[in-house]
Amino acid sequence: MEICGLGDRLRGITFAVRIAAATKRVLLVYQEAPAPLEHFLSPTHIDWRLTPDLGIDPRRDLVESARHLKFRATVDKRRVDGHLRNGTLPLLPQRFVTIATNMPPTYRGNVSDDQQLPPVPVEMQGELTRALFKLSPELEAATDAALASVGVAPGQPFVAAHLRLGGQVGETKAIQRHLHNNTHTLVKAAARCARWLRGGLPANGTDASAGSHAGRARAGTGSAEGSSGGAAGGTVAEGWAAVIPERGGGGAFRRPPLVLITDNLHLREMAIARQLGNWISPNITPVHLRLNKVQNPHGPKPSAGAAAPLGAAASNGGALAGPAPGAMSAEELQAVIRMHIASMADFGILVRAPCLLQSRSGFSHLAALLGGQSCTALLEPSETNTAQLCPQA
């Protein structure tokens, strides 16, 4: 399945599950670029892997011999509706049918009731996502390391916030996902909501297993605190107010920390340098999932000075789409996998967070579905996300 980023791909897979069920076919997931999906996510209760014991040759059976369908959420709903109206999907004679899609998993079709796909209530989206996926062992380890790098201990409560602004390595288009066009205003709104969510977390020193699949934190009910604050050890950038440091003696957090996950390299550099008030962020370079070539170590590096500002088109930052994985050597493929595992620790942090602030993005929405947090909120309204909205100032 080769469509866009992680959110699009996982959303499309959950929709394809419904197509497979309706047409009485077996669902298999084949991701060629940047590497097979099982390097990043493992099956939970539904094994979707295309394994060698099945005797399926991707080139012969899937690329050359299969019937290919492509359903894009923005432009192909009529095509989906046509297949549903005509009843052609269950009647396709080919042994293998491939589908590339980022359709929302709840879409049933704008057709008569008896032609629609079986319903999937909104509350079942998370159950289906968790039945399909869990973080792979490699991604679990990378997530552990990323959290430890900012001082978040295992089991420690924290709030993670995701801001999808654009600017990550490998993106070629501008990103406009937020209603706020001003970065400062957006980050302040995120800080207010993150502190509100933090009111529902247990005190530090209490096990916060709510971010795992074993248990969930209760929804935040605390009131918003003062303005965004500055963490000890960093210089607060101009325009960002400093208040009481979040850390106490010995560097331990006095309150559950606020972890910022963003694909905007400039904002990321500020958070890493502790220049965004009380936000902390692991030193990770966000890389778009479409990249299948490791960044040239002698080429330009992503940096605060070179990163795209909010709303601007992103540069490749020295990284380009490379050859198909089948054309790579084993060493090249492993290097690509390591690059994406390191970057996808961001996703792991969002999944693990006991409390999660989502943006208008499939990346954090799928993290919320996989993490199953009840302590979650949406920064701005979204047509495809039914999470509660953050309180307005």
TORLUM-15678 format. One record per atom (N, C-alpha, C, O, CB): x, y, z. Coordinates in steps of 0.05 Angstrom, whole numbers, plus 5000, padded with zeros to 4 digits. Glycine has a CB too. Layout:
XYZ ...
END
This chain:
501749765000 500050005000 501850255000 503450285018 498150005024 501550424980 503450644977 501850904974 501551014953 505150594951 500951004997 499451254997 500451425020 500051355043 496351214998 501651645015 502251855034 503651755059 505351585058 499651995041 502851875082 504251825107 502951605123 501251455114 504352075123 503951585148 503151365165 500151375171 498851165170 504651365191 499051605177 496251625183 494551535160 492551395164 495551915190 495251625135 493751535112 493851235108 491851105102 494751675087 496151125112 496550835107 494950665127 493550475120 499450765109 495150745153 493750585173 490650615171 489150435175 494650655201 489850865164 486950905160 485950745137 483850625138 486451205155 487550735115 486750575092 486650275098 484950135087 488650625069 488450185114 488449895121 485949825137 484749615132 490949825138 485149995156 482749925171 480249935153 478449775157 482350125194 480250115133 478050115113 478149855096 476049745090 478150365095 480549775089 480849535072 479849285087 479049095075 483749505064 480049285114 479049065130 476049025124 475048805121 479549105160 474649255123 471749235118 471149145090 469248995086 470449515123 472749235071 472449135043 472848835042 471348685029 474349285024 474948745055 475548455056 473348295068 472548085058 478248405070 472248395090 470048255104 467548255086 466248045084 469348385131 466948475073 464548495056 464848315031 462748215021 464048775047 467248275021 467648114997 468647835003 469247674984 469648254978 468847765029 469747495037 472447425026 472947205016 467647285029 474247615028 477047575020 478847595045 478047695066 477847784999 481247495042 483347515063 484847775059 485747835037 485247265062 485347915080 486848165079 489748115084 490547995104 485748375100 491448205065 494348195069 495348475064 494448615046 495747995050 497348565079 498448835076 501248805065 503048675076 498548985104 501648935042 504248935028 505149225026 504049385010 504148795001 507149305041 508349565040 511149535030 512849415043 508249715067 511749645007 514449624996 516249845005 518449795014 514349624965 515250095004 516950325012 515850445038 513350465041 516950534989 517550515056 520450505055 521550225061 523850155055 521750705073 519950055075 520649785083 518049645091 516049785097 522749785106 518049385093 515649245102 514549355128 516149415146 516148945105 511949385130 510649515153 511349375179 511449505200 507649525149 511749115179 512248965204 514849045218 515248975241 512248675198 516549195204 518849305219 518049525239 519449565258 520949425199 515749645234 514849865251 512449795268 512249885291 514150105234 510749625258 508349545272 508049235270 508549125249 505749685262 507249115292 506848825292 503848765292 502248925303 508248695316 502948535282 500148465284 499448385313 501048285327 499448225265 496948445320 496048385347 494348135346 495247915354 494448625360 491848155338 490047925336 489447845307 488647615302 487447985350 489948015289 489547965260 492247965247 493448175245 487448165247 493147745236 495747725224 495447805194 494547645178 497047445227 496348045188 496048155161 498548135144 498648225122 495148445162 500648005155 503248005141 503247825116 501947615116 505347915161 504647915096 505047755072 507647585077 509847675070 505347935046 507247355088 509547185096 510346985074 508646915058 508947035122 512846905074 513846715052 512246455051 512046345029 516746655056 511246365073 509846105073 507346105057 506245895050 509246015101 506346345050 503846365034 504446315004 502546264989 502646645037 506946314996 507646254969 506746464949 506346404925 506445994961 506446714958 505646934940 508047094932 509547194949 503547114954 508447124906 510647284895 509547564890 507847594872 511847154869 510447774904 509348034901 509448134872 507448254862 510748234918 511648094858 511848194831 509948044812 508448164797 514748164821 510047774813 508447614794 505447624801 503747674784 509347324795 504747584827 501947554834 500547814840 498147844835 501847374858 502048014851 500648254859 501048484839 499148624833 501748344886 503448514829 503948744811 502948684783 501648854770 506948814810 503548444773 502948384745 500248254740 499048284718 505148214734 499248094759 496847934754 494348024768 492147934761 497447654761 494548204787 492248274803 490548494791 491448634773 493248364831 488148524801 486448744794 487148964814 487148924838 483348664795 487649214804 488549424822 486449634825 485249734806 491149554810 485849704850 483949904857 485350124873 487050064889 481549794873 484550374868 485650594883 483450784891 482050894875 487850754866 483050804917 480850974928 482051184946 482851134969 478850794945 482251434936 483251654951 480951794965 478851844952 484851854934 481251864990 479051975006 478052234994 475652294996 479952015034 479852394982 478952664973 477552654946 475952834941 481352844972 478152464929 477052474902 475752224892 474452234871 479352544883 475852004906 474951754896 472451634910 471951394906 477151554896 471051794926 468751684939 466651594919 465251394924 467551884959 466351734897 464351654877 465151384865 463451224858 464151864855 467751334862 468651084851 467950854870 467050644862 471651084845 468350904896 467650704916 464650654915 463650424915 468450794945 463050874914 460150854913 459250694888 457350534890 458851134912 460650734865 459950584841 460350284845 458650124836 461550684818 462550204857 462949924862 460849814881 459949584878 465749874874 460149964902 458049874920 455349854907 453849664911 457950064945 454750054891 452050064878 451749834858 449649714856 451650334863 453949774843 453849564823 454349294834 453949094820 455749634801 455349274859 455949014870 458248874858 458448634858 453548844869 460149034846 462348914831 464648804849 466048624841 463449104811 464948924873 467248844889 467148544896 469248414894 467249004915 464948434905 464948144911 465247964887 465847724889 462448074926 464748074863 464647914839 467247914823 467447784802 462448004821 469248064832 471748074817 473047794816 473347664836 473748274831 473647694791 474547424788 477447374796 478247144801 474047334760 479047584796 481947544801 482347424829 480947494848 483447814798 484347254831 485047134857 486047354876 485347354900 487246914854 487647534866 488747754882 487548024872 487548074848 491747754881 486648184891 485748454885 487248634903 487148604928 482548484889 488648834892 490149024909 488549274911 487149354893 492949084897 488749404934 487349654939 489249844953 490349774975 484749604956 489650074942 491150284954 489150504962 487750604945 493450404935 489050564988 486850744997 487650885023 489150775039 484250595000 486551115026 486651255052 483851335061 483451535075 488551505051 481851185052 479151235059 478751215089 480051045102 477151045045 477051385101 476551355130 475251095136 473551005121 474851595140 475950965158 474850695164 471850685168 470750465166 476250585188 470550915174 467750905179 466050955154 463550945155 467051115199 467351005130 465851065106 464150825098 465150605096 467651155084 461550875092 459750655085 458750685056 457750495044 457350655103 459050915044 458250955017 455651125015 453851095032 457750695003 455551304996 453251474991 451351334972 450851424950 454051754980 450351104981 448650934965 446250844983 446150925006 450150684953 444550684972 442250594988 443250415011 445450305010 440250434970 441550395031 442250245055 443149965050 445049865062 439950245075 441749825031 442449545027 444949505010 445949285007 440149405013 446049725000 448549714984 450949805000 453249764991 448349884959 450549915024 452750015039 454449795052 453549575056 451650205061 456849875059 458549695075 457349665103 455949855112 461449795077 457749445116 456749415144 457849645161 460049735158 457649145156 456249745179 456949975195 459249915215 459449685225 454650085211 460850115220 462950095241 462550335259 463350555252 465850085228 461350295282 460950525300 463650665307 465750535307 459550435326 463450925312 465951075317 467550955339 470050945338 465251365323 466150855360 467650745383 469050485377 470850405392 465650705406 468350365354 469750115347 472250165330 473849975325 467849935331 472750415322 475150465307 477650385322 479550265312 475350765299 477750465348 480050405364 480350105368 482549995368 479750535391 478149965373 478249675377 479349535352 481049355354 475549555383 478549625328 479549505303 482549575300 484049395292 477949605279 483249825305 486049905302 487849735321 490049645313 486450195309 486949695346 488649545365 488549245359 490449105367 487649595393 486549145346 486448865338 488448815315 489448595311 483648785329 489049025299 490849005277 493749055285 495548905276 490049195255 494249255301 496949355305 497849375334 496149425352 497249615291 500349355338 501749445362 504549525353 505449455332 501849215384 505849685370 508549775363 510449525361 510249345377 509649965384 512149525341 514049305338 516049315361 516449525373 515449315311 517449095367 519449105388 521549315383 522549445402 520748835391 522349355358 524349555351 523349835357 524750005368 525249535322 520749885351 519650145356 519150195386 519450415395 517050185340 518449985400 518150005429 520850095442 520850265459 517249735441 523049965433 525650035444 526450325437 527550465454 527849845433 525850405412 526450685404 524850885420 525751095427 525950725374 522350815426 520550985442 521651015471 521751225482 517750885442 522450785482 523650785509 526050975510 526351145528 524550505517 527750955490 530251125489 529551415486 530851585498 532051035467 527551475469 526851755464 525651885490 526352115496 524751785442 523951735504 522851845529 525051875550 525052075565 520651655540 526851685552 528951705572 530751945566 531852065584 530651445572 531052015540 532852235533 531952505543 533452685546 533252245503 529352525549 528252775560 527452745589 526152915600 525752865543 528352535601 527952495630 525352375639 524652385662 528252755643 523852265620 521352135627 521851845633 522651685616 519152165604 521451765658 522051495667 519851305660 517551395656 522551495698 520451045659 518250845653 516050865674 516550875698 519450565654 513550875664 511250895682 510651175691 508651215706 511650725705 512251375684 511851645694 509651785678 509651765653 514451815692 507751915690 505652055675 506752285660 508552425669 503452145694 505652335636 506452565620 504252625600 502552455595 509152525605 504252865590 502352945569 503952985543 506053125543 500853215577 503052865521 504252905495 502453065478 499953015477 505052635482 503553255463 501953425444 503153395417 505653395414 501853715454 501453375397 502353355369 501553595353 499153665353 501353095356 503353725340 502753945322 503853875294 506253845290 504054215332 501953855275 502653775247 502854035232 500854155223 500453585234 505354125228 505754385215 507254375189 507254565174 507354565234 508454145183 510054125159 512954205164 513554335184 508954295137 514754125147 517554185150 519253945155 521753975158 517854385171 518053705157 519753475162 521353395137 520653475115 518053235172 523453245141 525153165119 523552985100 522352795108 527653015130 523553065075 522352895054 519652995045 518552885026 522052635065 518453205057 515853305048 516353495025 518353645025 514353445071 514553495006 514853664982 512653874980 512654034961 514953494958 510653874998 508454054996 508054205022 508854105043 505853904988 506854435020 506154585044 503954445059 502354305047 505354875037 503954475085 501954355103 500354565116 501454745129 503254165123 497654555113 495854745127 493754585141 491554555131 494654945106 494354475164 492554315179 491154465202 489154365212 493954065190 492254685210 491254825233 489755085225 490355205205 493454895253 487755155242 486255405237 487955645244 487655855232 483755405254 489755615264 491555835271 493855845251 495155645245 492755785300 494256085240 496456125222 498956235236 501056255224 495756315199 498656295261 500856415277 501956195295 500556085312 499956655293 504556135292 505755915308 505555975338 504955795353 508655875300 506156225345 506056295373 503356255385 503156135407 506956595377 501256335371 498456295381 497856005383 496555915402 496456435362 498655845364 498155565364 499455415387 498155255400 499055435337 501955485392 503455345414 502255435441 502055265459 506455415413 501455685444 500155775469 497555625473 496955545496 499756075469 495955585452 493455445455 493955155462 492555035478 491855455429 496055035450 496754755457 497654735486 496954535500 498954655439 499154935496 500054925524 497654945543 497654805563 502055155529 495755115537 493355135554 491954865556 491254785578 491455355544 491554745533 490054495533 491654265546 490554095560 489254415504 494254265541 495954055554 495854075584 495753875598 498854075543 495854315595 495754345624 493054275634 492754165656 496454635632 490954325618 488254235626 488053935627 486953815646 486154345607 489253795607 489253505607 490953405631 490253195642 490453405581 493053545638 494753455659 493253435686 494153285704 497153635662 491153585689 489553575713 488353305719 487553245741 487453785713 488153135698 487052875702 489052655706 488352415707 485352805679 491652725708 493752525711 494352485741 493952665757 496252615697 495352245748 496252195775 498752355781 500152435763 496751895780 499352395806 501652545814 504152395806 504152145802 501752595844 506452535803 508952405797 509652195818 509052235842 511152615795 510851985810 511451765828 509251545827 509651325838 511751865856 506951605814 504851415812 505051285784 505651415765 502051545816 504651025783 504850885758 502750985738 500450995744 504450575762 503751065714 501951165694 501750975671 502251035648 502951445683 500950725677 500650525656 498350585638 497850425619 500350255668 496950805643 494650875626 495350915597 493550885580 493251115636 497850975591 498551015563 499050755549 499350755524 500951175562 499150525563 499550275550 496850145543 494750255550 501250085567 496949905531 494449775525 493249645550 490949555550 494849555504 494749655572 493749525597 491849695612 490149585627 496149455615 491949955609 490250125625 490150405614 491950475598 491050135654 488250565621 487850825610 487551035632 486450975653 485450835591 488551275627 488151495646 485351605643 484251595622 490351725642 484351715665 481751845663 482052115650 484152225649 480451875692 479852205639 479852465624 480552695643 479752685666 477252515610 482052885632 482753115649 480353295655 478653345638 484853285635 480253385680 478153565688 479153815702 477653975712 476253415707 481853835704 482954065718 482654325701 482254305677 485954025724 482854545715 482654805701 485354875690 487454785700 481555025719 485455045669 487955135658 489455305678 488355455693 487455295632 492155275677 493855435695 494755685681 493455775662 496255265704 496955805690 497856055680 499056025652 498655815639 499956175698 500556225643 501656225616 503856025613 504955925633 502556505609 504555975588 506655775582 509255835596 509956075598 507155745552 510555625607 512855685624 515455585612 515555445592 512455555650 517755675625 520355605615 521655395633 521555415657 522155845614 522755195621 524054975636 526855065644 528155215631 524154725620 527654955667 530355025677 532454925658 532154715645 530754895705 534655075655 536854985639 536755085610 538555035595 536954695638 534655235602 534455335575 533955635575 533055745595 532255195560 534555765553 534056045550 531356075535 531155975513 536356195535 529456215547 526856235534 527056435511 527956655514 524756335555 526156345487 526356505464 524556755466 522656755481 525656345439 525156955450 523657205451 520757155445 520157015425 524857415432 518957255461 516057225456 514856995471 512456965471 515557185427 516456825484 515456595499 515856655529 518056675538 516856335491 513656675544 513756745572 514956525589 514556295583 511056825582 516456605610 517556405628 516056425655 515556645665 520556455633 515456195666 514156185693 515755995710 518155945705 511156105691 514455875730 515755695749 516855455734 515355325719 513855615772 519455385737 520455145724 518954895732 517954865754 523455115730 518754705713 517454455717 519054265734 518054075746 516654325691 521754295734 523454115748 524154205776 524454445781 526054075732 524354025794 525154085821 528054015826 529553995807 523353935841 528753975851 531553905858 532353635846 530753455844 531853895888 534853625837 535853385825 534953335796 535453125785 535153155841 533453535784 532553515757 530053355753 529153325730 534653385741 528853255775 526353095772 524053285766 523953515775 525752935798 522053185751 519753345745 517953365770 517353165783 518153225721 517053615776 515253655799 512353595790 510653535807 515553935810 511853635765 509153575754 509553405728 511753405717 507553835748 507453265720 507753105695 508753285672 507553495667 505152975688 510853215659 512053385638 510253405613 508553235609 514753295630 510753615598 509353665573 511253605550 513253745547 508153955571 510653395534 512453315513 511253405486 509053325479 512853005513 512753565471 511853665445 512953485423 515353445421 512753955441 511153395406 511853245382 510953405358 508553455355 510652955382 512853485342 512153645318 513953575295 516253495299 512253945324 512953595271 514553535247 515853785237 517453775217 512753425225 515354025249 516654265240 519354295253 519654315277 514854515247 521454285236 524154275247 524954515263 526354495283 526154235224 523954755255 524654995269 523454985298 524855045317 523655245254 520954915300 519654905326 520954675342 521154705367 516654855323 521654465329 522854235343 525554315356 526154255379 523253995324 527154465340 529754555351 529354735375 530954715394 531254705329 527354905375 526755075398 526054915423 526954975445 524555275391 524354715419 523554545441 525854385452 526154355477 521254355433 527554275434 529854125443 531754305460 532854215480 531454015419 532054555452 533754745466 532354865491 533555045503 534654965447 529954775497 528454875520 527855175517 528055325537 529954825546 527155255493 526555535487 523555575482 522755785473 528055625463 521855375488 518955395484 517555355511 515855185513 518055185464 518255515530 516955495556 517555225568 519855135569 513955535553 515455095578 515754845592 515654595574 515754375584 513654815613 515554635548 515554415530 518254275529 520354415530 514754495502 518354015529 520753865523 520253695499 518053635492 521553685548 522453625485 522153465461 524753305456 526953405460 521653645436 524453045449 526852885443 528252985418 526953095400 526052595440 530852945417 532453035395 532252835372 534052675367 535453075403 529952845358 529352665336 528852835311 527553045312 526852495343 529952755289 529452885263 527052745250 527252515242 531952875244 524752885248 522352755236 522852715206 523652895192 519852935241 522252475197 522652395169 520052285158 518752125171 524952175167 519252385135 516752285123 517051995114 519251915105 515952465099 514951845117 515051565111 515551495082 516351265076 512451435120 515251685064 515751635036 518651605029 519351495008 514551865019 520451695047 523251685041 524351405043 523851265063 524851875059 525851325023 527251065024 530151085017 531250915004 525850855006 531251315025 534151355021 535151515045 534051715053 534751504995 537251415058 538351545081 539651805073 540851835051 540551365095 539252005090 540352275084 543352255080 544752125095 539652465107 544352405060 547152415054 548652545078 548052775084 547652585029 550452405091 551852515114 553452755108 554152915126 553552305127 554152795082 555753025074 554053255062 555053465054 557952945054 551453205060 549653405049 548653585071 549453575094 547353275035 546753775063 545753965083 544153825104 542653635098 543954175069 544353905129 542953785151 540553955158 540654205156 544853765175 538353835166 536053985176 536954145201 538254035218 533653805182 536154395202 536854555225 534754765229 533054805211 539654685222 534854905251 532955115257 533055335235 531055445228 533455235284 535455385226 535755595206 534755515179 533955685163 538655685204 534955255172 534255165146 531355065144 530355015122 536154955137 530055025167 527454895166 525355085156 525555325158 526754805194 523254965145 521055125134 519355235157 518755095176 519354965115 518555495155 516755605175 513955495172 513455345153 516655905174 512155565190 509455465189 508155535163 508155765155 507855575212 507055335149 505555375125 507255385100 506255395078 504155635127 509955375103 511655385079 512155105069 512054915084 514255535086 512855095044 513554835032 516154735044 517954895048 513654845001 516354485049 518754375062 520754295041 520054215019 518054135080 523254315048 525354215031 525953925038 524953825058 527954395033 527653795022 528353525027 530553505048 531153285057 529153385002 531853725055 533853715076 536153525070 537253415088 532653645102 536753495044 538953315037 538153035033 539852865026 541053325058 535652965036 534752685032 532852675008 531252855004 533252585057 533152464992 531552424969 530352144969 531451964981 533152474943 528052124955 526951854951 528951684936 530051784916 524151864937 529451444945 531451284932 530251044918 527951054909 533451184953 531850834914 530850604899 528850444914 528550474939 533250424891 527350274900 525550094914 527049914932 529349844926 523849934893 525849834955 527249654973 528449404961 530549314969 525449574996 527049294941 528149054928 530749104913 532248914908 526048944909 531249354906 533749414892 535949494911 538249544902 533249644873 535449504937 537449574956 539049334965 538149104964 536149714981 541449384974 542949174988 541849145016 540349315025 546049244989 542548925029 541548875056 542449095075 540949185093 542448605067 544849195071 545949415088 544349665084 543749805103 548849455083 543749735058 542249975053 539449965065 538450165076 542050025022 538149735062 535449705073 535449735103 533749865114 534249435065 537449615117 537549635146 538049925154 536950015175 539749455157 539550075139 540050355145 537450515143 536950695159 542250475127 535850455122 533350595119 531450525142 530050705152 532050515092 531350275149 529650185171 530450335197 528750425212 529749885175 533050345203 533950485227 533150775227 532450885247 537050455230 533350905203 532651185201 529651225208 529051415223 533151295173 527951055198 525151095203 524350995231 522451115243 523550935182 525650795242 525050715269 525650955288 524051005306 526750465277 527951085284 528651315301 526551535298 525851655319 531451415293 525651585274 523751805270 520951725281 519651895293 523451865241 520151475278 517551385287 517351355317 515151285327 516751135274 519551395332 519251405361 517351635369 516151615390 522051455374 517151835352 515052045357 512351925359 510751985377 515152255334 511651745340 509051605340 508751435365 506651435377 508751435315 510951295372 510851135396 510351295421 508851205439 513450985399 511451535423 510951705446 508051785447 506851785469 512751965445 506851855424 503951925424 502251685432 500251725447 503152025396 502951455423 501451215431 501651155461 499751085474 502450965415 504051195472 504551135500 503551345519 503151285542 507551105504 503051585510 502451805528 499851745544 497851675532 502052065512 499951775570 497551745586 495451955579 493051895580 498151765616 496252195571 494452405561 495552505535 497952555532 494152635582 493852535515 494652595488 493052835477 490552825477 494352355470 494453035468 493253265454 493653225424 495853215414 494453535463 491353185410 491453125381 491253385364 490053575372 489252935374 492553375341 492153585321 490353475299 489453245299 494853675310 489853645279 488153575256 489953405237 490653505216 486953825242 490553165245 492453005230 491852705235 491252625258 495353065238 492152545214 491752265218 493952135235 493451925247 491752125191 496252265237 498452155253 497752135282 498051925294 500952335249 496752355294 495952345322 493252215326 492852095347 495852625334 491452225306 488852085309 489351785310 488151655327 487052155285 491051675293 491651395294 493151315319 492751095330 493251305269 494851495329 496151445354 494151425377 494451255395 498251665361 492051595376 490051585397 488351325395 487651205415 488151825395 487751245370 486250995367 487950755376 486850565388 485450955337 490550755371 492250535379 492750545409 492950335422 494850545363 493150785420 493650805449 491250775466 491350685489 494951075454 488850845455 486350805469 486050985493 484650915512 486150525478 487351225493 487151395516 484251505519 483051585500 489151635514 483351515544 480851665550 481551955557 479852125555 479251535572 484051995565 485052265571 486152385545 488652365540 487152265594 484452495528 485352595503 483552825494 481252835503 485452375481 484553005478 482953235468 484053315441 486353255434 483053465488 482353455426 483053545399 483353855400 481653995410 480853465379 485653945390 486254235392 484254395376 483454615384 489054285382 483454305352 481554445335 479554245323 480154005321 483154595312 477254345315 475254155304 476254005279 477754115263 472654305297 475353755276 476053595254 473553435245 472053335262 478453405260 473153405219 470853255209 471152955214 469152805214 470553305179 473652855217 474052565219 474852475247 475452245251 476252485200 474852655266 475752585293 473652685313 472952925313 478552715300 472652505329 470452575348 471452615377 469852625395 468352355348 474052645381 475052695408 474052965418 473353135402 478152695408 473852995444 472953245456 474853465448 477253425445 472753215486 473753705445 475353945438 476554055464 475354035485 473654155424 478854175461 480054315483 478254545492 476954665475 482854425475 478254615518 476754845527 477755095514 480155135510 476854865558 475955275507 476755525495 477655725517 476555725539 474455645479 479555895510 480556085529 478456285536 478956475552 483156225518 
END
